[in-house]
Amino acid sequence: MHWIRGETLGRGGFAFVSKGTTQQDGCLGNNIPPIVAVKSSKSSHSNSLLKEKKLLDRFNNCPFIIRCFGDETTLEDGQELYNIFLEYASGGCLADVIKSCGGKGLPEPVVKNHTRSILMALSHMHALGYVHCDIKPHNVLMVKGETAKLADLGSAINMRGGDDEDDGGFRGTVLYAAPESIANQTYVPQSDVWSLGCTLLFMLTGKSPWKFDNPTTAVDVMMTIGCSDQIPEIPSTKKISKEAVDFLKKCFVKDPRSRFTADMLLDHPFVKARNASPHAGKCSSHHHHHHHHRYLTSRLSHGISSLVPSCFHVVDSAAVRPV
């Protein structure tokens, strides 16, 4: 295939993303744009990327999920790389957008459009039996500077089983994760809705959805989110609209069975408002609490140092330190 790898746009645990320039009349086909994002990993560590490619192909009919244009294996600097070609997000991710605005949040009409776009993507995924498991500002990309699209499906899980195996471990990013995901490693469609609420808070305020004293241990953070009665602090109606407040309350319900679904939220006045584009997109006792604390401490004590960098995105919160 005729394409040229350009600057590196970002790096993860096993993969990196580059800007790619394609040849217009090359083998990639007529529908490939002149600029793409090339997500690459060593072929020997490409299982996650192969899974992401398969899922993106499955969701390619949804205009609010990042598109995939194909894949290819290359030999570069003596290493075999597996590459997938993705829609290029010229506007970066939502976290970048907030940072460029001085970290003060976005205007509410813009937030409504982005929220509806994410809901449309989630509705599509959930209808096909999948949970994204890692909704956060860093995984919402801005295509052509204004359209929010869901990306990074490497943590997604198939609720119906099949070829997407669940290893039973934690998936996602702690500060955006639903209580049931942290306490029990349970992932249901409503888990994505909680994470959407955290992402919405970030868009509105420019701040992390959770605030903790400095310093805070990872166990304390997980206990607060997964096993306490607390929910993220919702701004007053003096700062955001009453519709936004009510929308957030529908997201931040501790019991996922009572939490709104993505389809239910698509009918909420917050995203159905006139200026929102239709195309934008508890522990019951001390004993139970103590049991969860011992359970989480036991799990976290095995390698928490490696868990913290990959599972925490702290924007303005106090530093989270391992135990």
VEXDREN-2710 file (C-alpha; in Angstrom, 1 decimal):
% VEXDREN-2710
k/r/px/py/pz
1/MET/0.0/0.0/0.0
2/HIS/1.2/3.5/-0.8
3/TRP/1.4/5.6/2.3
4/ILE/4.0/7.5/4.3
5/ARG/4.3/7.5/8.1
6/GLY/4.6/11.0/9.5
7/GLU/4.9/12.5/13.0
8/THR/4.0/10.4/16.1
9/LEU/0.8/11.7/17.6
10/GLY/0.7/9.6/20.8
11/ARG/1.9/6.4/22.5
12/GLY/0.2/3.8/24.7
13/GLY/1.2/0.6/26.4
14/PHE/1.7/-1.5/23.3
15/ALA/0.8/0.8/20.4
16/PHE/1.6/4.2/19.0
17/VAL/-0.3/6.4/16.6
18/SER/1.3/8.3/13.7
19/LYS/0.0/10.7/11.1
20/GLY/-0.1/9.1/7.7
21/THR/-0.2/10.5/4.2
22/THR/-1.8/8.3/1.6
23/GLN/-1.4/8.2/-2.2
24/GLN/-4.7/9.3/-3.7
25/ASP/-4.7/6.7/-6.5
26/GLY/-2.9/4.0/-4.5
27/CYS/-3.9/0.5/-3.4
28/LEU/-5.8/1.7/-0.2
29/GLY/-8.8/2.5/-2.4
30/ASN/-10.7/5.5/-3.5
31/ASN/-12.5/6.1/-0.2
32/ILE/-9.3/6.6/1.9
33/PRO/-8.7/10.2/2.8
34/PRO/-5.4/11.8/2.0
35/ILE/-4.5/12.0/5.8
36/VAL/-5.1/9.1/8.2
37/ALA/-4.1/8.2/11.7
38/VAL/-2.0/5.0/11.6
39/LYS/-2.2/3.0/14.9
40/SER/0.6/0.5/15.1
41/SER/2.1/-2.2/17.3
42/LYS/4.7/-4.9/17.1
43/SER/3.1/-7.9/15.4
44/SER/4.0/-10.0/18.4
45/HIS/1.9/-7.7/20.6
46/SER/-1.0/-7.0/18.2
47/ASN/-3.9/-8.9/19.8
48/SER/-5.5/-5.8/21.2
49/LEU/-5.1/-3.9/17.9
50/LEU/-6.5/-6.9/15.9
51/LYS/-9.5/-6.9/18.2
52/GLU/-10.0/-3.2/17.8
53/LYS/-9.8/-3.5/14.0
54/LYS/-12.5/-6.2/14.0
55/LEU/-14.8/-4.2/16.3
56/LEU/-14.3/-1.0/14.2
57/ASP/-15.3/-2.9/11.1
58/ARG/-18.4/-4.1/13.0
59/PHE/-19.4/-0.6/13.9
60/ASN/-18.4/1.1/10.7
61/ASN/-22.0/2.0/9.9
62/CYS/-22.2/4.4/12.9
63/PRO/-21.1/8.0/12.0
64/PHE/-20.2/8.7/15.7
65/ILE/-17.5/6.0/16.0
66/ILE/-14.1/6.6/14.5
67/ARG/-13.8/4.9/11.1
68/CYS/-11.3/2.2/10.1
69/PHE/-10.1/2.1/6.5
70/GLY/-8.1/-1.2/6.6
71/ASP/-4.9/-2.7/7.9
72/GLU/-1.5/-3.8/6.8
73/THR/1.7/-5.4/8.1
74/THR/5.0/-3.5/7.4
75/LEU/8.7/-4.1/8.2
76/GLU/10.3/-1.0/9.6
77/ASP/13.7/-0.7/11.1
78/GLY/13.9/-4.5/11.4
79/GLN/10.6/-4.8/13.2
80/GLU/7.4/-6.2/11.9
81/LEU/4.5/-3.8/12.7
82/TYR/0.8/-4.4/12.4
83/ASN/-1.0/-1.1/11.4
84/ILE/-4.6/-0.1/11.2
85/PHE/-5.7/3.0/9.3
86/LEU/-8.1/5.3/11.1
87/GLU/-10.0/8.5/10.5
88/TYR/-7.7/11.4/11.4
89/ALA/-9.0/13.6/14.2
90/SER/-7.6/17.0/13.4
91/GLY/-9.1/18.5/16.5
92/GLY/-7.4/16.0/18.9
93/CYS/-9.4/14.5/21.8
94/LEU/-11.8/16.2/24.2
95/ALA/-9.1/16.4/26.8
96/ASP/-6.9/18.4/24.4
97/VAL/-9.8/20.7/23.5
98/ILE/-10.5/21.5/27.2
99/LYS/-6.8/22.1/27.8
100/SER/-6.6/24.5/24.8
101/CYS/-9.5/26.5/26.3
102/GLY/-7.6/27.1/29.5
103/GLY/-9.3/24.2/31.4
104/LYS/-12.5/26.1/32.0
105/GLY/-14.9/23.9/30.3
106/LEU/-16.9/24.3/27.1
107/PRO/-20.1/26.3/26.3
108/GLU/-23.1/24.3/27.1
109/PRO/-24.6/24.2/23.6
110/VAL/-21.3/22.6/22.4
111/VAL/-21.3/20.2/25.3
112/LYS/-24.9/19.1/24.3
113/ASN/-23.8/18.3/20.8
114/HIS/-20.8/16.3/21.9
115/THR/-22.9/14.4/24.5
116/ARG/-25.5/13.5/21.9
117/SER/-22.8/12.2/19.6
118/ILE/-21.4/10.0/22.3
119/LEU/-24.9/8.7/23.2
120/MET/-25.5/7.8/19.6
121/ALA/-22.3/5.8/19.5
122/LEU/-23.1/4.1/22.7
123/SER/-26.7/3.3/21.6
124/HIS/-25.2/1.6/18.5
125/MET/-22.6/-0.4/20.4
126/HIS/-25.1/-1.5/23.1
127/ALA/-27.7/-2.6/20.5
128/LEU/-25.0/-4.9/19.0
129/GLY/-24.2/-6.3/22.5
130/TYR/-21.1/-4.5/23.4
131/VAL/-19.9/-2.3/26.3
132/HIS/-17.1/0.2/25.6
133/CYS/-15.7/0.0/29.2
134/ASP/-13.5/3.1/28.8
135/ILE/-15.5/6.2/28.1
136/LYS/-13.5/9.3/29.0
137/PRO/-12.5/12.6/27.3
138/HIS/-9.2/11.0/26.0
139/ASN/-11.2/8.5/24.0
140/VAL/-13.6/11.0/22.3
141/LEU/-11.9/12.4/19.2
142/MET/-12.8/15.6/17.3
143/VAL/-13.0/14.9/13.6
144/LYS/-12.8/18.0/11.3
145/GLY/-12.6/20.0/14.5
146/GLU/-16.3/19.8/15.5
147/THR/-17.7/16.3/15.3
148/ALA/-17.2/14.1/18.4
149/LYS/-16.5/10.5/17.7
150/LEU/-15.9/7.5/20.0
151/ALA/-12.5/5.8/19.7
152/ASP/-10.2/3.3/21.4
153/LEU/-12.3/0.1/21.5
154/GLY/-9.5/-2.0/23.0
155/SER/-11.3/-2.5/26.3
156/ALA/-14.7/-3.2/24.8
157/ILE/-16.5/-6.4/25.9
158/ASN/-19.1/-8.6/24.2
159/MET/-22.0/-9.1/26.6
160/ARG/-23.1/-12.1/24.6
161/GLY/-19.8/-13.9/24.9
162/GLY/-18.4/-15.3/21.7
163/ASP/-15.0/-14.4/20.4
164/ASP/-14.3/-11.5/22.8
165/GLU/-13.1/-13.2/25.9
166/ASP/-13.5/-11.5/29.3
167/ASP/-10.4/-12.1/31.5
168/GLY/-12.3/-10.9/34.6
169/GLY/-9.9/-8.1/35.3
170/PHE/-10.5/-4.4/35.6
171/ARG/-11.1/-2.5/32.3
172/GLY/-11.1/1.3/31.8
173/THR/-9.9/4.3/33.7
174/VAL/-10.6/4.6/37.4
175/LEU/-11.7/8.2/37.7
176/TYR/-14.3/7.6/35.0
177/ALA/-15.3/4.1/35.9
178/ALA/-18.7/3.1/37.2
179/PRO/-18.9/1.8/40.8
180/GLU/-19.8/-1.8/39.8
181/SER/-16.8/-1.9/37.4
182/ILE/-14.4/-1.1/40.3
183/ALA/-16.1/-3.1/43.1
184/ASN/-17.0/-6.2/41.1
185/GLN/-15.4/-5.9/37.7
186/THR/-19.0/-5.9/36.3
187/TYR/-19.6/-4.2/32.9
188/VAL/-23.1/-3.5/31.6
189/PRO/-24.3/-0.9/29.2
190/GLN/-25.2/1.4/32.1
191/SER/-21.6/1.3/33.1
192/ASP/-20.8/3.3/30.0
193/VAL/-23.6/5.8/31.0
194/TRP/-21.9/6.5/34.4
195/SER/-18.6/7.1/32.5
196/LEU/-20.4/9.4/30.1
197/GLY/-21.7/11.4/33.1
198/CYS/-18.0/11.8/34.3
199/THR/-17.0/12.9/30.8
200/LEU/-19.9/15.4/30.7
201/LEU/-18.7/16.8/34.0
202/PHE/-15.3/17.3/32.5
203/MET/-16.7/19.0/29.5
204/LEU/-18.8/21.4/31.6
205/THR/-16.2/22.2/34.2
206/GLY/-12.8/21.4/32.8
207/LYS/-12.0/19.5/36.0
208/SER/-11.7/15.9/37.0
209/PRO/-15.0/14.3/38.0
210/TRP/-13.6/13.3/41.4
211/LYS/-11.6/15.4/43.9
212/PHE/-9.4/13.9/46.7
213/ASP/-7.2/15.1/49.5
214/ASN/-3.5/15.2/48.8
215/PRO/-2.0/12.6/48.9
216/THR/-4.6/9.9/48.2
217/THR/-3.9/6.2/47.8
218/ALA/-5.3/4.2/44.9
219/VAL/-7.2/2.0/47.4
220/ASP/-8.9/5.1/48.9
221/VAL/-9.9/6.3/45.5
222/MET/-11.3/2.9/44.5
223/MET/-13.1/2.5/47.8
224/THR/-14.7/6.0/47.4
225/ILE/-15.9/5.3/43.8
226/GLY/-16.7/1.6/44.1
227/CYS/-18.1/1.2/47.6
228/SER/-19.2/4.4/49.2
229/ASP/-22.4/6.4/48.9
230/GLN/-20.6/9.3/47.2
231/ILE/-21.1/10.4/43.6
232/PRO/-19.2/13.0/41.7
233/GLU/-20.1/16.6/42.7
234/ILE/-22.7/18.0/40.4
235/PRO/-22.5/21.8/39.9
236/SER/-25.5/24.0/41.0
237/THR/-28.0/25.4/38.6
238/LYS/-26.2/28.7/39.0
239/LYS/-23.4/27.3/37.0
240/ILE/-25.1/24.9/34.6
241/SER/-28.6/24.5/33.3
242/LYS/-31.2/22.5/35.3
243/GLU/-31.5/20.1/32.3
244/ALA/-27.7/19.4/32.6
245/VAL/-28.1/18.8/36.4
246/ASP/-30.9/16.4/35.9
247/PHE/-29.1/14.6/33.1
248/LEU/-26.1/14.1/35.4
249/LYS/-28.3/12.8/38.2
250/LYS/-29.7/10.2/35.7
251/CYS/-26.1/9.1/35.0
252/PHE/-24.9/9.0/38.6
253/VAL/-27.2/6.3/40.1
254/LYS/-25.2/3.8/42.1
255/ASP/-27.3/0.8/41.2
256/PRO/-26.8/0.2/37.4
257/ARG/-30.3/-1.4/37.2
258/SER/-31.8/1.9/38.1
259/ARG/-29.5/4.0/36.0
260/PHE/-30.7/5.4/32.7
261/THR/-29.7/3.7/29.5
262/ALA/-28.2/5.5/26.5
263/ASP/-31.4/5.2/24.6
264/MET/-33.4/6.7/27.5
265/LEU/-30.9/9.6/27.7
266/LEU/-31.3/10.3/24.0
267/ASP/-34.8/11.5/24.9
268/HIS/-33.6/13.7/27.7
269/PRO/-34.3/17.5/27.3
270/PHE/-30.6/18.2/27.8
271/VAL/-29.7/16.7/24.5
272/LYS/-33.0/17.3/22.7
273/ALA/-32.8/21.1/23.3
274/ARG/-33.3/23.2/20.2
275/ASN/-29.7/24.3/20.0
276/ALA/-28.4/20.7/20.1
277/SER/-27.7/19.3/16.7
278/PRO/-29.4/15.9/16.1
279/HIS/-26.3/14.8/14.2
280/ALA/-23.7/16.1/16.7
281/GLY/-23.9/13.3/19.0
282/LYS/-23.3/1.2/48.0
283/CYS/-22.3/-1.0/50.6
284/SER/-25.3/-1.7/52.8
285/SER/-23.3/-2.2/56.1
286/HIS/-20.0/-1.5/57.8
287/HIS/-19.3/-5.3/57.5
288/HIS/-19.9/-5.2/53.8
289/HIS/-17.7/-2.1/53.4
290/HIS/-14.9/-3.8/55.4
291/HIS/-15.2/-6.9/53.2
292/HIS/-14.8/-4.8/50.1
293/HIS/-11.9/-3.0/51.6
294/ARG/-10.1/-6.3/52.3
295/TYR/-11.0/-7.6/48.8
296/LEU/-9.8/-4.5/47.0
297/THR/-6.7/-4.2/49.1
298/SER/-5.8/-7.9/48.3
299/ARG/-6.3/-7.3/44.6
300/LEU/-4.5/-4.0/44.5
301/SER/-1.5/-5.2/46.5
302/HIS/-0.5/-7.3/43.5
303/GLY/1.1/-4.8/41.2
304/ILE/-0.7/-1.5/42.0
305/SER/2.3/0.5/40.9
306/SER/1.8/-0.7/37.4
307/LEU/-2.0/-0.1/37.6
308/VAL/-1.9/3.5/38.5
309/PRO/-0.3/5.0/35.4
310/SER/-2.6/3.2/33.0
311/CYS/-5.9/3.4/34.9
312/PHE/-5.8/6.9/36.4
313/HIS/-6.3/10.1/34.4
314/VAL/-5.9/12.9/37.0
315/VAL/-6.6/16.4/35.6
316/ASP/-6.7/18.7/38.6
317/SER/-7.2/16.2/41.4
318/ALA/-4.5/15.5/44.1
319/ALA/-1.9/13.1/43.1
320/VAL/-2.8/9.5/43.5
321/ARG/-0.1/7.4/45.0
322/PRO/0.2/3.6/45.2
323/VAL/0.0/1.6/48.4
END
